[in-house]
Amino acid sequence: MSIEKKAKNESWLMTFTDMLMLLVVMFVLFLSFSEVDSDSFRRNAGPIAEAFNQPPPTSILEGYSAVVSLSSTNIEATASPEIAPAPPNAAKGQKKKNNSELIKAIEDKITDESSRSNYIRDMKGVKLARHLSGVMKTEIRDKKVSLIVENDAVTLRFPEKSTFASGQAELRDEILPTIDKIANIVSKTAKTDKIIVAGHTDSIPISTERFRSNWELSTSRAVSVVHQILKSAGIKKARVQAVGHGDSHPVAKNNTEKNRALNRRVEVRIEMTDKIK
């Protein structure tokens, strides 16, 4: 009698054990859901979605191609109907491949207005430099002028010995045809391209009745070249500037006569714009 009573009193343990088992299972399920593997989910979601007539999930970047316009900074993404869904076992690799290809396409093709302008200026500068070097082949060979090509400008550098007498600002007669050639070529470039004529001297001071300093001498020499450019090719005055730098922009140290001769010069700088004509 006592054994039956004891067994009856302990019957609640079975119910309690069942509840514990259910709680353990529930916690295990929660834990498994919190660590869902994306690849596993992708593989399992496909068949489930097909059963409900729904397309399997896909990455935002997959199945898209970048369309980039060179004349605009906007990037448009359009669906590509030719890209078939990747096999389940290759989903991760295909995703990385598609994403990297899209990023590379954007890096290779994207451009803004400033880079487009730089490209136009560079191409114009190369074309102008090629033209000038062909026309003035003899002058360049004889070192009467040198040609300097920069990213957005072409500079023609005239040493003093080929353009002016020492301490004077009147152009030598033999350099006039060369300046006329330059003016004729530049007159055919874009009307917005600037022509800056800059005079430079060495560091030895000058003080004469006509020129109180190297500033005045360098400016007067630049003005003489400007007058010749405007006279020969019909270039509008608004495109041309005359600047005197004195000895403030040397190309060599003023410690030898040879270096000082390099610093005594006139430069005609044609600055490119992004306009073709």
FISE-932479 format. One record per residue (C-alpha): residue number from 1; x, y, z. Coordinates in steps of 0.001 Angstrom, whole numbers. Each point is the difference from the previous one (the first is absolute). Layout:
N
{nr=NUM, xx=X, yy=Y, zz=Z} $
...
//
This chain:
277
{nr=1, xx=0, yy=0, zz=0} $
{nr=2, xx=2799, yy=2386, zz=827} $
{nr=3, xx=1846, yy=-841, zz=-3259} $
{nr=4, xx=-3049, yy=881, zz=-2133} $
{nr=5, xx=-422, yy=3289, zz=1849} $
{nr=6, xx=3665, yy=890, zz=-508} $
{nr=7, xx=-169, yy=-743, zz=-3749} $
{nr=8, xx=-3134, yy=2111, zz=-267} $
{nr=9, xx=1647, yy=2941, zz=1745} $
{nr=10, xx=3054, yy=-88, zz=-2353} $
{nr=11, xx=-1987, yy=-60, zz=-3264} $
{nr=12, xx=459, yy=3763, zz=-420} $
{nr=13, xx=3666, yy=-618, zz=-857} $
{nr=14, xx=-942, yy=-1325, zz=-3424} $
{nr=15, xx=-1883, yy=3172, zz=-863} $
{nr=16, xx=2846, yy=2152, zz=1315} $
{nr=17, xx=2534, yy=-1953, zz=-2042} $
{nr=18, xx=-2078, yy=464, zz=-3151} $
{nr=19, xx=-130, yy=3756, zz=588} $
{nr=20, xx=3768, yy=155, zz=461} $
{nr=21, xx=536, yy=-1861, zz=-3248} $
{nr=22, xx=-2297, yy=2404, zz=-1852} $
{nr=23, xx=1864, yy=2994, zz=1428} $
{nr=24, xx=3353, yy=-1457, zz=-1028} $
{nr=25, xx=-1256, yy=-635, zz=-3536} $
{nr=26, xx=-1387, yy=3532, zz=-191} $
{nr=27, xx=3338, yy=1533, zz=1077} $
{nr=28, xx=1863, yy=-2130, zz=-2516} $
{nr=29, xx=-2325, yy=1200, zz=-2758} $
{nr=30, xx=473, yy=3624, zz=1034} $
{nr=31, xx=3752, yy=-468, zz=-31} $
{nr=32, xx=-12, yy=-1598, zz=-3431} $
{nr=33, xx=-2165, yy=2790, zz=-1457} $
{nr=34, xx=2311, yy=2674, zz=1412} $
{nr=35, xx=2991, yy=-1467, zz=-1896} $
{nr=36, xx=-1495, yy=-565, zz=-3427} $
{nr=37, xx=2659, yy=-551, zz=-2605} $
{nr=38, xx=-714, yy=2192, zz=-3019} $
{nr=39, xx=1055, yy=-2696, zz=-2457} $
{nr=40, xx=-2059, yy=-2643, zz=1752} $
{nr=41, xx=-2992, yy=2327, zz=90} $
{nr=42, xx=446, yy=784, zz=-3683} $
{nr=43, xx=131, yy=-3698, zz=-936} $
{nr=44, xx=-3046, yy=-880, zz=2086} $
{nr=45, xx=-2016, yy=3081, zz=-890} $
{nr=46, xx=29, yy=-801, zz=-3696} $
{nr=47, xx=-1996, yy=-3256, zz=132} $
{nr=48, xx=-2353, yy=1430, zz=2615} $
{nr=49, xx=-638, yy=3103, zz=-2093} $
{nr=50, xx=-590, yy=-2096, zz=-3109} $
{nr=51, xx=-2620, yy=-1982, zz=1898} $
{nr=52, xx=-1870, yy=3255, zz=582} $
{nr=53, xx=642, yy=1272, zz=-3558} $
{nr=54, xx=2366, yy=2724, zz=1242} $
{nr=55, xx=3429, yy=792, zz=-1492} $
{nr=56, xx=3021, yy=-881, zz=2161} $
{nr=57, xx=1743, yy=2890, zz=1811} $
{nr=58, xx=2823, yy=1738, zz=-1828} $
{nr=59, xx=2656, yy=2573, zz=828} $
{nr=60, xx=-738, yy=3630, zz=-813} $
{nr=61, xx=3066, yy=293, zz=-2207} $
{nr=62, xx=-433, yy=-3309, zz=-1804} $
{nr=63, xx=-1743, yy=106, zz=-3339} $
{nr=64, xx=769, yy=3689, zz=-524} $
{nr=65, xx=2401, yy=1803, zz=-2283} $
{nr=66, xx=1309, yy=3556, zz=298} $
{nr=67, xx=-726, yy=2516, zz=-2747} $
{nr=68, xx=2332, yy=2992, zz=308} $
{nr=69, xx=-231, yy=3118, zz=-2160} $
{nr=70, xx=3215, yy=1928, zz=-676} $
{nr=71, xx=-1936, yy=3248, zz=-142} $
{nr=72, xx=-1637, yy=-403, zz=3379} $
{nr=73, xx=911, yy=-1028, zz=3498} $
{nr=74, xx=-3224, yy=-1988, zz=412} $
{nr=75, xx=181, yy=-3791, zz=116} $
{nr=76, xx=-3033, yy=-1994, zz=-1074} $
{nr=77, xx=-536, yy=-3687, zz=820} $
{nr=78, xx=-2113, yy=-2057, zz=-2392} $
{nr=79, xx=-1015, yy=-3625, zz=326} $
{nr=80, xx=1825, yy=-2358, zz=-2305} $
{nr=81, xx=-2389, yy=-2676, zz=-1343} $
{nr=82, xx=2854, yy=-2065, zz=-1418} $
{nr=83, xx=1462, yy=-919, zz=3403} $
{nr=84, xx=-1316, yy=-3400, zz=1118} $
{nr=85, xx=-301, yy=-903, zz=3703} $
{nr=86, xx=3176, yy=-1554, zz=1336} $
{nr=87, xx=7, yy=-3619, zz=1192} $
{nr=88, xx=-624, yy=-315, zz=3753} $
{nr=89, xx=3481, yy=-1354, zz=672} $
{nr=90, xx=1599, yy=2973, zz=-1787} $
{nr=91, xx=-2164, yy=2769, zz=1460} $
{nr=92, xx=2638, yy=1460, zz=2304} $
{nr=93, xx=2756, yy=4, zz=-2604} $
{nr=94, xx=-2288, yy=1417, zz=-2680} $
{nr=95, xx=-1140, yy=2766, zz=2336} $
{nr=96, xx=3585, yy=1089, zz=676} $
{nr=97, xx=818, yy=-190, zz=-3704} $
{nr=98, xx=-3011, yy=2082, zz=-1058} $
{nr=99, xx=610, yy=2598, zz=2687} $
{nr=100, xx=3695, yy=337, zz=-826} $
{nr=101, xx=-747, yy=264, zz=-3721} $
{nr=102, xx=-2525, yy=2771, zz=634} $
{nr=103, xx=2401, yy=1905, zz=2234} $
{nr=104, xx=2765, yy=-353, zz=-2578} $
{nr=105, xx=-2320, yy=1195, zz=-2775} $
{nr=106, xx=-889, yy=3079, zz=2028} $
{nr=107, xx=3643, yy=726, zz=807} $
{nr=108, xx=1015, yy=-434, zz=-3638} $
{nr=109, xx=-2829, yy=1972, zz=-1590} $
{nr=110, xx=-1203, yy=2587, zz=2494} $
{nr=111, xx=1044, yy=3570, zz=-690} $
{nr=112, xx=-1162, yy=3455, zz=969} $
{nr=113, xx=-16, yy=3293, zz=-1825} $
{nr=114, xx=3409, yy=1038, zz=1316} $
{nr=115, xx=1717, yy=-3170, zz=-1214} $
{nr=116, xx=-1709, yy=341, zz=-3367} $
{nr=117, xx=1268, yy=3569, zz=-241} $
{nr=118, xx=3499, yy=-1127, zz=944} $
{nr=119, xx=-101, yy=-2604, zz=-2752} $
{nr=120, xx=-1009, yy=2592, zz=-2613} $
{nr=121, xx=2710, yy=2412, zz=1154} $
{nr=122, xx=2621, yy=-2724, zz=-91} $
{nr=123, xx=-945, yy=-1039, zz=-3529} $
{nr=124, xx=-8, yy=3605, zz=-1191} $
{nr=125, xx=3394, yy=596, zz=1588} $
{nr=126, xx=1526, yy=-3048, zz=-1679} $
{nr=127, xx=-1431, yy=1003, zz=-3376} $
{nr=128, xx=1224, yy=3601, zz=319} $
{nr=129, xx=3471, yy=-1077, zz=1148} $
{nr=130, xx=308, yy=-2384, zz=-2940} $
{nr=131, xx=-1016, yy=2757, zz=-2417} $
{nr=132, xx=2387, yy=2555, zz=1484} $
{nr=133, xx=2936, yy=-2411, zz=71} $
{nr=134, xx=-581, yy=-823, zz=-3658} $
{nr=135, xx=-221, yy=3618, zz=-1134} $
{nr=136, xx=2969, yy=1170, zz=2102} $
{nr=137, xx=2266, yy=-2978, zz=-481} $
{nr=138, xx=2903, yy=2196, zz=-1103} $
{nr=139, xx=-368, yy=2513, zz=2841} $
{nr=140, xx=-170, yy=-2796, zz=2574} $
{nr=141, xx=3058, yy=-1685, zz=-1503} $
{nr=142, xx=1941, yy=3276, zz=113} $
{nr=143, xx=-1135, yy=580, zz=3624} $
{nr=144, xx=-1692, yy=3266, zz=-843} $
{nr=145, xx=-3092, yy=-1308, zz=1766} $
{nr=146, xx=-866, yy=-2992, zz=2173} $
{nr=147, xx=-3363, yy=-1703, zz=396} $
{nr=148, xx=-1410, yy=-1019, zz=3386} $
{nr=149, xx=-3183, yy=-2097, zz=191} $
{nr=150, xx=-1971, yy=-75, zz=3251} $
{nr=151, xx=-3335, yy=-1553, zz=946} $
{nr=152, xx=-2073, yy=3016, zz=-950} $
{nr=153, xx=2414, yy=2284, zz=-1857} $
{nr=154, xx=2721, yy=257, zz=-2614} $
{nr=155, xx=2856, yy=2422, zz=654} $
{nr=156, xx=2470, yy=1402, zz=-2533} $
{nr=157, xx=3181, yy=1240, zz=1671} $
{nr=158, xx=2195, yy=2563, zz=-1778} $
{nr=159, xx=3477, yy=673, zz=1399} $
{nr=160, xx=1143, yy=3612, zz=109} $
{nr=161, xx=2726, yy=-505, zz=-2600} $
{nr=162, xx=-2559, yy=-873, zz=-2682} $
{nr=163, xx=-2544, yy=2706, zz=829} $
{nr=164, xx=1577, yy=3125, zz=1536} $
{nr=165, xx=3277, yy=1832, zz=307} $
{nr=166, xx=1353, yy=193, zz=3544} $
{nr=167, xx=-1948, yy=2495, zz=2109} $
{nr=168, xx=-2372, yy=821, zz=-2891} $
{nr=169, xx=-3690, yy=-717, zz=-665} $
{nr=170, xx=-145, yy=245, zz=-3809} $
{nr=171, xx=-379, yy=-3334, zz=-1791} $
{nr=172, xx=2785, yy=-1085, zz=-2309} $
{nr=173, xx=-1041, yy=-47, zz=-3656} $
{nr=174, xx=977, yy=-3644, zz=-450} $
{nr=175, xx=-2484, yy=-1199, zz=2650} $
{nr=176, xx=-3037, yy=1731, zz=-1512} $
{nr=177, xx=-813, yy=-2774, zz=-2545} $
{nr=178, xx=46, yy=-2579, zz=2800} $
{nr=179, xx=-2440, yy=1997, zz=2115} $
{nr=180, xx=-2208, yy=451, zz=-3057} $
{nr=181, xx=-77, yy=-3780, zz=-501} $
{nr=182, xx=-1059, yy=-511, zz=3593} $
{nr=183, xx=-2696, yy=2651, zz=-212} $
{nr=184, xx=-1389, yy=-1501, zz=-3187} $
{nr=185, xx=-296, yy=-3448, zz=1586} $
{nr=186, xx=-1463, yy=1258, zz=3273} $
{nr=187, xx=-2570, yy=2100, zz=-1859} $
{nr=188, xx=-1561, yy=-3265, zz=-1209} $
{nr=189, xx=-443, yy=-1509, zz=3458} $
{nr=190, xx=-3064, yy=479, zz=2194} $
{nr=191, xx=-945, yy=3634, zz=563} $
{nr=192, xx=-58, yy=-648, zz=3756} $
{nr=193, xx=3632, yy=-1166, zz=173} $
{nr=194, xx=2121, yy=2595, zz=1807} $
{nr=195, xx=3374, yy=1255, zz=-1211} $
{nr=196, xx=2223, yy=1208, zz=2840} $
{nr=197, xx=3316, yy=1626, zz=-916} $
{nr=198, xx=2384, yy=208, zz=2958} $
{nr=199, xx=3346, yy=1779, zz=171} $
{nr=200, xx=2786, yy=-1212, zz=2317} $
{nr=201, xx=3445, yy=1347, zz=926} $
{nr=202, xx=2980, yy=-1114, zz=2039} $
{nr=203, xx=729, yy=1323, zz=3479} $
{nr=204, xx=2515, yy=2680, zz=-993} $
{nr=205, xx=-1648, yy=3388, zz=696} $
{nr=206, xx=-566, yy=2460, zz=-2818} $
{nr=207, xx=-440, yy=3738, zz=309} $
{nr=208, xx=-76, yy=2075, zz=-3169} $
{nr=209, xx=-1866, yy=3033, zz=-1248} $
{nr=210, xx=-2593, yy=-2296, zz=-1603} $
{nr=211, xx=-193, yy=-2895, zz=2477} $
{nr=212, xx=168, yy=646, zz=3721} $
{nr=213, xx=-1, yy=-3723, zz=844} $
{nr=214, xx=-207, yy=-3492, zz=-1428} $
{nr=215, xx=-3756, yy=183, zz=486} $
{nr=216, xx=-290, yy=2728, zz=-2610} $
{nr=217, xx=2413, yy=-1720, zz=-2386} $
{nr=218, xx=-1795, yy=-3355, zz=170} $
{nr=219, xx=-3410, yy=1641, zz=-407} $
{nr=220, xx=1121, yy=2076, zz=-2991} $
{nr=221, xx=1374, yy=-3087, zz=-1711} $
{nr=222, xx=-3261, yy=-1870, zz=536} $
{nr=223, xx=-1942, yy=2941, zz=-1428} $
{nr=224, xx=2228, yy=74, zz=-3101} $
{nr=225, xx=-820, yy=-3656, zz=-711} $
{nr=226, xx=-3712, yy=619, zz=580} $
{nr=227, xx=0, yy=2865, zz=-2501} $
{nr=228, xx=1570, yy=-2254, zz=-2622} $
{nr=229, xx=-2517, yy=-2797, zz=644} $
{nr=230, xx=-2974, yy=2342, zz=-282} $
{nr=231, xx=1430, yy=1642, zz=-3102} $
{nr=232, xx=538, yy=-3161, zz=-2025} $
{nr=233, xx=-3017, yy=-2266, zz=484} $
{nr=234, xx=-3073, yy=1994, zz=944} $
{nr=235, xx=-285, yy=-1605, zz=3434} $
{nr=236, xx=-2441, yy=1735, zz=2330} $
{nr=237, xx=1631, yy=2087, zz=2720} $
{nr=238, xx=-2146, yy=-1620, zz=2689} $
{nr=239, xx=1838, yy=-3284, zz=-505} $
{nr=240, xx=3475, yy=1439, zz=599} $
{nr=241, xx=1761, yy=1085, zz=3196} $
{nr=242, xx=3445, yy=1529, zz=571} $
{nr=243, xx=1728, yy=-702, zz=3309} $
{nr=244, xx=3392, yy=1027, zz=1383} $
{nr=245, xx=1505, yy=-2229, zz=2693} $
{nr=246, xx=3429, yy=1592, zz=317} $
{nr=247, xx=2332, yy=-2523, zz=1625} $
{nr=248, xx=-2698, yy=-1592, zz=2193} $
{nr=249, xx=-456, yy=-3174, zz=-2107} $
{nr=250, xx=3459, yy=-1326, zz=-872} $
{nr=251, xx=463, yy=-3351, zz=-1734} $
{nr=252, xx=3572, yy=-299, zz=1294} $
{nr=253, xx=2091, yy=1439, zz=2813} $
{nr=254, xx=1471, yy=3401, zz=-783} $
{nr=255, xx=3496, yy=-1101, zz=1011} $
{nr=256, xx=1632, yy=-273, zz=-3452} $
{nr=257, xx=-198, yy=1911, zz=-3261} $
{nr=258, xx=-1410, yy=-3072, zz=-1735} $
{nr=259, xx=-2805, yy=-315, zz=2526} $
{nr=260, xx=-748, yy=3718, zz=-101} $
{nr=261, xx=-331, yy=-269, zz=-3788} $
{nr=262, xx=-2593, yy=-2742, zz=496} $
{nr=263, xx=-1996, yy=2267, zz=2306} $
{nr=264, xx=-74, yy=2888, zz=-2483} $
{nr=265, xx=-2891, yy=-1110, zz=-2167} $
{nr=266, xx=-3504, yy=658, zz=-1307} $
{nr=267, xx=-2660, yy=-2699, zz=176} $
{nr=268, xx=-3164, yy=-222, zz=-2086} $
{nr=269, xx=-2417, yy=-2252, zz=1857} $
{nr=270, xx=-3175, yy=-1252, zz=-1714} $
{nr=271, xx=-2428, yy=-1187, zz=2661} $
{nr=272, xx=-2513, yy=-2565, zz=-1200} $
{nr=273, xx=-3696, yy=63, zz=774} $
{nr=274, xx=-2497, yy=-2833, zz=-471} $
{nr=275, xx=-1477, yy=1696, zz=-3078} $
{nr=276, xx=802, yy=-1440, zz=-3389} $
{nr=277, xx=-603, yy=3195, zz=-1974} $
//
